Amino acid sequence: MSNKFLSYQHIYRHNKKSGIKKWFYILLGIGVLLMFLPWTQNIRAKGKVTTLRQEQRPQQINTIIGGKVERWFVKEGDFVKKGDTLIQLSETKADYLDPKLLERTGKQIEAKEYSVLYYQGKITATENQIGALQSSLKSKLSQLQSKLLQARIKIKSDSAEMKAAENDWKIASLQYNRQKAMHDSGLVSLTQLESRNQVYQTSLARKISAENKYFASQQEISIIQFELNAVQQEYAEKISKAEGDKYGSLSMVATSQGDLAKLQNQYASYSIRNGMYYVMAPQSGQIIKAGTSGIGEVVKEGEMLVHIVPDQIRYAVELYVKPVDLPLVSPGQEVRFLFDGFPAIVFSGWPDASYGTYAGIVSAIESEVSENGKFRVLIKEDSSFRKWPPELRMGTGANGIALLKNVPIWYELWRNINSFPPDYYHIVKTKEKK
């Protein structure tokens, strides 16, 4: 009776063949086959776009000297080239307000140079004076020594003459005494005695004259020696005074040279400072984030004026990896990226089947943990897979997928069910044969 209803025939399929079992086994077989397909283990980390080189990162442009803002030559967003003028400052310190500071400092340097030349000339003159005194002393000493030698020769002659006169006197004295005795005895006349007495008196006078001459010669030698000592002392004093003047001049030269070096240092500092009133761009790039504004605003030494983003950048990515995943990352390891703003289709375990991802290679791993409790990893571009987009900007967000070992899907499911970590391994680099 029920077979008469069409709805009954559609709902109840008694005595009809069903393909459910067949499809079940087919799907089961496909599922078993899928379990043996390869699956690339990976770990994920978030980061942002940066660069490997410090000079290519955004940097502050600071003022070296303090001053007042006179003029802006750029605005935020402008692109500048290396050496372009960014801002003009004027002086605010009282020590540098003189508009002729360099000129006056140069005159001080010139005057000090003349002072050094004067003292050097005085030193030369003093040295010449010392040389003249030494030559005069030598000549004077030579004259006195010659005179002393003559006096010594003369005293020898006077000594011999005195001895001869003394011998004559002794002989005359003996003859006079004998003559007197004979006169007393009446053997000779008074005239003969007087004649002998005259000879005696003459020899005595000659003896006394020879002695006086000898003592005078001795006195002359003493006078010459005294004069010799006096000349030596006189010239020693003059030479000492001249040498004192020389060393005084040398001291003044040293002091003046020190003052001159100090003035030259000041002049160089003033000259360099004058060149710092115009702040130049250290490299080509875009001006962002002006730290000061307006005209007439005073800035301090070292204060930030603007930021500049270099235009020539070799981009890299910095990722922050959890400490538990750090042993799984090593230099040279391949990493895939998803950049913010660039659409992509990602198959986590099949990186080759993903679309819109970019490749990189681990360049460096920092040994110190960052403030966020993670380790910073730097990744450079792997252009052999796909070039990174030129529209990238510093600070763009990046999601990194570090590719690990290839395992079967069943193993990956079993690992996740048991909360096991990915397999730990290192990339073995083989040396190329030359």
TIBAPA-758407 format. One record per residue: residue in one letter; x, y, z negated of N, C-alpha, C in turn. Coordinates in pm, whole numbers, plus 50000, padded with zeros to 5 digits. Each point is the difference from the previous one (the first is absolute). Example, Ala and Ser with C-alpha at 12.3 -4.5 7.8 and 13.67 -1.06 7.14 Angstrom:
BEGIN
A513194943149220499115011950000500905012050000;S499655010550072500825011949994499235010949927;
//
This chain:
BEGIN
M500834988050000499175012050000500875012650000;S501074999249913500895011549988500825002450124;N500154989650083500815001550120499315008850101;K498755002649976499275008450095500375014649986;F500555003749887500345014249979501425002650048;L500115010550081501305003650058500985004649893;S499545007349902500865004749891500574988449920;Y499264989949985500454988249926501164993650075;Q499914999650132501054993950080501305008049992;H499885013249988501225008349991500674999349862;I499184998449895500565000149863500504986249962;Y499264990350019500364986449961500514992750121;R501294995749993500644993850115500234985349974;H498954993349966500094985649978500224992950132;N500804989849994500304991850117500675007950112;K500755011049965500755007950098501475000549960;K500915001150099501435000749974500415014249960;S500965001849898500475013049952501515001150026;G500495012550035501425002350024500725006449882;I499355000649884500595006649883501264992649954;K499914987049997501134992149952501205001950092;K499695000250132501095001650095500695013649981;W499175010349989500585013349982500735001349864;F499504992949902500665000449869501424994550010;Y500114988350069501324994050013500935008550088;I499385006150102500825008650085500555011949921;L499105006549923500455011549919500994995849893;L499764988049942500934995049899501384997650060;G500024994350120501274997850066500725013150032;I499175009750048500615013150029500575006349873;G499244998549889500485005649872501294993549954;V500084986250022501234993049960501175004750086;L499725001750129501075004950087500455014149959;L499015008549964500355013749957500884999849875;M499804990049913500834999549878501474998250030;F500314994750120501404997650035500595010950089;L499165010250028500545011350075500995008049914;P501015006350063500985007849922499395012949944;W500455003349882499545012349931501245007149945;T500105012750030501155007949954499695006049864;Q500754995249900499835005949867500465014650000;N499445008249916500355014149998499675006149864;I500635011349978499645008149883499725014150050;R499125006949933499595013350045500475010649900;A500285011750057500415011349917499605012850072;K499795010349922499635013050056501185009749989;G500055009350093501065009949998499665011750091;K501035006550050499805011650087501195001550093;V499795008250101501045002450100501055009649944;T501264996650020501125008549956501114998450104;T501225002349963501154998150088501164994649919;L500904993250069501144994149930501055010449963;R500095010850075501055009949977499435011949923;Q500785004649899499535010849914499825013050076;E500905002950098499915012950069498805000850094;Q499334988550025498825000050086498705000949922;R500095000549868498805001049917499645014749979;P498755002949966499625013949970500875005549888;Q500455012150016500915005849902499595014249966;Q500455004149883499775013849957501095009050057;I499615012150033500985010450035499995010049885;N501115000449928500105008449881500875012250027;T499765010249924500855011950009501204998249908;I501175003050051501224998649920500145011749904;I499575011850044500095011949915498615005049969;G499895006949889498735006449968499835012950078;G498775003950025499795012350075498525002950019;K499745010250078498635004350028499674996950145;V498804994650024499584996650135499755012850079;E500745001650110499845011750086499164996950123;R500204987850056499294996950124499944985050020;W498854995250051499834986250041500104999250152;F500774990350050500114998050144499204987950047;V499474992049907499244988050037498764999449912;K499104991150038498824997149918499844984949993;E499164995349912499794985749984499454994150129;G500594988750038499594993350123500885003150118;D500865010249992500885003550111501104989650015;F500394997950125501144991450030501235008950022;V501094996649936501225007950009501154991050044;K501035006650052501224993050036501095003049896;K500994991750001501115001849906500645013750022;G500165007649890500615013250007499025011350015;D498714997050019499005010650008499845006949865;T499755013250002499835007649877498594997849945;L499924996749872498724997449937499515011849918;I500895006049922499585010449908501185009449975;Q499685012649976501035010049968499805004549856;L501105000049923499985004349861500825012849985;S499735007349895500805011749965500504998549858;E501015008049963500684998649871499165006049888;T500074993449884499325005149881500965001949883;K501214994250007500955001249890500785013050011;A500195006749886500685013049999501454999050046;D500634988549981501404998550037500225000250151;Y498944997650078500154998850144499175010350077;L499475010149932499125009650066500765010150086;D501285002149975500795009750075500044996050148;P499515008550090500024996350143501404999450058;K500975006749936501394999950048500884991549910;L499394989749941500754991649906501194993250068;L499784994650120501104993350070501105009950037;E499615011750047501005010050040500855004449881;R499345002649888500755004549882500874988749943;T499484988050003500824988849954501204998050091;G499825002150131501124999150094501055010549971;K499585012249964500975010549964500754996449873;Q499304994049904500674995549878501064989450033;I499664991150091500954989850041501215006450068;E499745009950087501095006850069500915007249900;A499395006949902500815007049899500824990149918;K499404988849966500744990149922501124993850083;E499794998450129501074994850087501175009850005;Y499685013150008501075010149998500734999849866;S499264997849893500624999249868500984988449993;V499594988650057500894988450002501255003050082;L499815006650116501155003650084500935009749927;Y499415009549925500815009649926500874992949896;Y499364991149925500774993149897501044990550061;Q499674994150114500994991750067501185008450050;G499695012250051501085009150038500835004249880;K499355002449888500735003649879500904988549955;I499514987850016500824988449964501234999450089;T499815002650130501144999950092501015010749963;A499485012149969500905010949961500744996649871;T499304994149906500644996249872501064989550023;E499724990450089501004989750031501235006450064;N499755009750090501155007250060500785007649894;Q499275006149905500655007349892500844990649914;I499444988349971500754990149921501244995750075;G499854997850133501174996250080501065010950000;A499585012750009500955011149998500705000849865;L499254998349892500605000449866501004988749982;Q499654988250049500924988749988501265002450082;S499845006050119501185003150082500865010749933;S499335010349944500745010749931500714994449878;L499334991249927500624993949882501224991750041;K499854992850107501124991950046501195008750038;S499715011250070501075009250040500655006549878;K499155004249906500525006549878500854990449920;L499514987949984500754990049925501334997050069;S499984999750133501234997450074501035011249975;Q499515012450002500905011349974500574999449859;L499134997649902500474999549861500944988449977;Q499724988650064500894988649983501365002750064;S500005007150113501285003950061500765009749909;K499275009349944500605009549908500544992949876;L499224990349951500444992349884501254992050032;L500054994450122501194992450040501235009250007;Q499815012150055501115009750005500455003949860;A499035001949909500345003749862500784988949931;R499624987650030500714988649938501424999050056;I500145002650131501355000150057500845011449940;K499375011649982500695011649943500424997449857;I499114993249922500354997549860501174990449989;K500104990950099501174991150001501275008250025;S499885009550095501175008550028500355008749879;D498965005749934500245008449881500564991549886;S499564987649995500524991349892501484997150022;A500364997550124501424997450030500825012549974;E499475011750040500705012549978500155002949850;M498944996849923500075002449855501054991049936;K500074987650044500994990949945501425004750036;A500195005050121501335005150040500395012249917;A499025009049979500265011949919500304995949856;E499294990149951500234995449862501404993849988;N500434992850101501374994249998501065011250004;D499745010250086500935011350007500075007149865;W498835001549938499955006649871500774992249895;K499854987050001500724991649903501515001250020;I500404999650126501455001050030500505013849957;A499255010550035500405013749964500045001649849;S499064993749931499965000849853501244993349939;L500354988450054501194993249949501275008250027;Q500075005450120501195008050034500085012649914;Y498825006249976499995012149917500434996849857;N499554988949949500364996249862501514997249990;R500534993450101501444997149997500805013150013;Q499475008650087500715012650022499985008549872;K498904999749932499895007649876500964994549893;A500054986849996500924993849901501455003850031;M500335000150128501355003650039500245014849972;H499025008650017500155014149971500215002249851;D499244991949924500165001249855501434995549957;S500534991150081501364995249967501095009150060;G499575009950080500925009550059500664994950126;L499404989450060500614994250119499565007350127;V498795005650000499485007250117499625013849958;S499905008550099499675013949971498515001849990;L499625011749952498585003349987499365001250137;T500785004550096499455001650135499604986550057;Q500834990449977499664986550049498764994549930;L499865002749870498834995549925498745006850054;E500115012750024498825007450051499614994950140;S501014996750079499714994650134499274986649989;R500484991549904499344987049982498605002049945;N499825010049917498685002949941499045004550110;Q500575007750093499135004650110499514988050083;V500924990850024499604987850076498944992249921;Y500214999549869499034992849916498645006750007;Q499945013249988498725007350002499334998450137;T500785000050104499434998250135499374986350015;S500704989649952499454986450009498774998449913;L499985007149884498824999449913498825006750069;A500275011150065498905006850069499474991450116;R500954993850069499554991250110499194988249947;K500404995049881499284988649940498595004349962;I499915011749937498675004849959499125002750122;S500615005950104499245002950123499524987050067;A500854989850000499624987150061498884993649921;E500075000949865498934994249917498675007350025;N500075013350006498765007750025499404996650137;K500914998550096499514996450133499384986150000;Y500604990849926499464986349993498644999949932;F499875007249888498725000449929498935007350084;A500465009850076499065006950089499484990550107;S500874991550051499574990050100499024990249939;Q500254995649877499054991249932498645006849982;Q500055012849963498755007649983499265001150133;E500745001850105499375001050132499314986950038;I500634988649967499364987050027498714998649922;S500015004249873498784999449919498915008950059;I500445011850046499035009250061499394994050126;I500864993650082499514993950124499034988649969;Q500354991749900499104988949961498675005349946;F500075010649921498775006049950499165005550117;E500695006550094499295005450116499384988750083;L500754988950010499504988450072498724994649936;N500024998749867498804995349928498855009950013;A500345012949995498965010250011499344999850137;V500844998150105499444999350137499114987750014;Q500424988649949499194988050006498675001749928;Q500075006049882498775002249924499085010050071;E500595010750055499215010250069499274994050121;Y500744992650081499404994350119499034988749965;A500294992749893499074989549956498655006249962;E500055011549931498765006949964499265004950123;K500765005950095499355004850122499374988650080;I500774989050015499484988550075498804993949930;S500084999049866498874994549923498765008750017;K500205013249997498875009150019499404998550141;A500884998750100499514998350137499274986750016;E500554989549937499314987150007498665000449927;G499955007549888498725001949931499005007050089;D500465010350073499115006850094499564990450111;K500924991550044499664990450106498934990349952;Y500204994249880499014990549950498675006849967;G500085012749958498765007549981499265001750131;S500755002850107499395001250132499464986650048;L500744989249971499514986750036498684996949929;S499945003749872498774998249924498855008050061;M500295012250039498975008350062499584994350135;V500964994350074499664993850128499074988049978;A500354991849900499154988449970498605004449958;T499955010349912498705005149956499215005850117;S500695007550085499335006150115499544989350099;Q500814989750019499584989250089498794992749945;G499964998149867498814994049939498785008850021;D500165013149977498885009350023499605000150147;L501014999150088499725000050143499214987550039;A500424988549947499264987650029498575000849949;K499835006049881498665001649945499155009250088;L500595010950048499285009250088499674993350133;Q500944992350053499744992950125498884989849982;N500004993449884498924990649969498665007249993;Q499995011549935498785008049992499545004450139;Y500975004350081499645004750135499394988650081;A500624988049991499454988550072498614996549948;S499825000549868498694997049942498965010350045;Y500395012850000499075010350046499644998050147;S501034996650080499764997950142499054988350024;I500254988949927499134988350013498605003249950;R499915007549891498695003649944499225008550100;N500695009050071499315008150100499384991350109;G500634988650029499454991050101498874991449949;M499765000349869498934991749942498675007449989;Y499985012550041498735007449996499044995050107;Y500544993350102499174993950103500074984949982;V498874993749971499944985549979499734993450134;M500894990850039499914993250129499454985849984;A499454994950108499514986150002501194990550009;P500144990549906501144990850005499904989850112;Q498794997550049499804990650110498675003050068;S499804994450116498775002450075498864992349936;G498815006050000498844993449942498845009549984;Q499014995749920498795007949977500005005649858;I499615012749988499945006749871498674996949933;I500054995449874498804997249923500205004849856;K498935001349927500035002649855500915011649961;A499635012050036500755011749955499865001649850;G501135000949930499965000949854499785014149950;T500215009950086499805013849961499305007250115;S499425011349972499245007050103500115015049977;G499555007450104499965014449985501345006650024;I499975013249998501195008350016500285006949867;G501265000349962500365006449873500014990549882;E499634987550022500044990349890501444996349969;V500314998749874501374997049955500134985049980;V501064994350056500284985849984501294998349922;K500104989349927501184997249919500984991350078;E501214999049947501014991550061499534985549996;G500134993150115499624986050009498514997650014;E499205010550007498554998250010499634995250141;M498974991150006499564994650128499245010650078;L500375001550128499305009450088498964992850084;V500434989950075499094992350084500494985550004;H499134991150052500394986450035500164999350151;I500864991350045500164997650143499984985150026;V499254996150104499934986050041500804998750130;P501104992550001500814998950122499204994450116;D500355004350121499274995150118500634987450059;Q501254997549968500654987950046500074990149884;I499074990550001499894990749887499994985750052;R500774991849938499944985750026499214993949884;Y498754996850028499084996249894500344986349941;A499624998649877500084987349928498784999449906;V499854989149933498884998349906500564995849866;E499505006249894500354995749866498804993049939;L500194987749958498974992249934500374997749856;Y499004998549918500204997549858499494985949969;V500954991249967499734985849982499944996849851;K499064991649962499894995749860501244992149962;P500405000849874501184992349957499864984950024;V498754994749990499814985750019500244996050146;D499815009550093500204996950141501395003750050;L500805006949916501315004850045500924988850046;P500064988349932500904989350049499644995050139;L498775002850047499584995250131500425009350113;V500575011849964500395009850100501535000550005;S500545000350121501455000550016500335008550122;P501195006150005500395008150117499984991750128;G499525006150106499904993150128498674992950021;Q499145000249897498714993250011499035008050085;E499154993150075499035006550088498785004249920;V499495012150034498815005549934499095005750107;R498674998049981499025006150090499275011249925;F499565010250077499405011949940498645003050061;L499175006149917498785006650043500125014449956;F500135009250095500115014149966498625006349988;D499845008649902498735007149983499715008450124;G498744998850047499615007850117500234992750132;F500594988249998500254992250122499254986749984;P498904998350071499164988149982500744987250034;A499654989449932500664987250021499074988749959;I500194988550063499294987749964501074990549947;V499814995649878501064992449933499484986149964;F500774989950039499814986349954501174997049907;S499704998949874501064999849899501034989250025;G499544987950032500944988850015500534998350139;W499455007450097500454998950139500415013850050;P501225004549966500425013650037500065002150151;D500304989350076500095001550145498635002150063;A498964995849930498655001750053499385013249957;S500685007449912499485012949955500195010450108;Y499205010549992500065010850099500105013349926;G500885008650053500125013349941501015000949888;T500754989349971501015000549895501355003650061;Y500905004449913501355003950041501014992449915;A501174997650057501004991649933501135008449945;G500604994849894501165006349939500894989649936;I501205004149964500974991149937500465006349869;V500064992049895500435005049869501445004750010;S500225012849967501345005950009500715000449865;A499265003249895500625001149867498954997649893;I500484994949888499144997649884500655006649881;E499315009249938500585007049885500074990849880;S501085001549924500234991249884499305005049874;E499575012650001499365005749881498505001650024;V499234996749897498555000950011499585014750005;S498985003150080499525013750014499085003549883;E499555012650000499155004749891498674992849996;N499554995050114498714992850004500134985449960;G501184995849955500204986349954500274990150112;K500215004750121500274991350114501365003450060;F500474990950085501295002050064499805005550141;R500835009950034499895006750130500814992650105;V499354997150112500624992950111499905008850124;L501135001850070500055008150121500024990950122;I499135003150098499874992050121500245008850120;K500874995650089500265007450124499204994050115;E499935007550107499184996150115500624988150074;D499124990950044500404988950086499405002750138;S500735007450082499465004150130499914988550098;S500624988649970499914988650092498604994250003;F499225001849893498624995049996499045010250062;R500065012149947499135010850048500485013049941;K500125010150083500465012949950498955006249910;W500485006649895499085006949910499385012050071;P498805003749964499335011150071500725013249976;P500165008250105500665013049983499195009949918;E498714997049978499165009149923500194998749850;L500884991049958500214998249856500525012949937;R499635002249876500475011549924500504995149865;M500895008149942500534996649869498874999349899;G500004989149921498994998549897498784992150044;T499914996150128498884991950046499984986849923;G498804995849957499894987649925500284987950088;A500554989749938500334987750072499734988149909;N499334990050056499784987349930500924989750062;G500894994849921500994990750051499654985649970;I500344991550095499804985549982501354993550026;A500634995449894501304993450013499764985550037;L500534995850115499794986650050500984990449934;L499444989049951500824990149930500094987250082;K499814988849935500204987050063498734995550072;N500194992750108498874993850071499694986549936;V498734998349955499544987749934498664996050062;P499574987649981498654996050046498925007149918;I498815001250062498915006949931499594992549874;W500044986550007499594992449881500925003049882;Y501325001650031500955003149893499725013749941;E499665009850084499735013449951498745000149914;L498954992250044498794999149918500304993549865;W500794989350006500344992949874500815009449908;R500925007850059500805009249919499135010649933;N499045005650075499145010449943499054994449896;I499524987850022499104993849901500724998049868;N501284996450008500784997549879500775012449952;S499805011650068500655012649961501534999050001;F500524992450096501444999250016500505011850084;P501235004549975500555011050082500394994850138;P500205009250096500504995650131501384993649986;D500374992450101501284993049997501155010050002;Y500974997849914501175008849989501094994750093;Y500495008850086501074996050091500735012450046;H501224997850050500825010850054500224997750148;I500135011350071500334999250143501494997150013;V500334989550073501404996350021500465006350131;K501015008849988500535006650120501234992350048;T499944995850125501134992650060500935009650069;K501294997749986500995008650063500074997050149;E500005010550079500084998550145501434996550041;K500094990750093501324996150051500475010150102;K501235004449983500555009550094500504992950125;
//
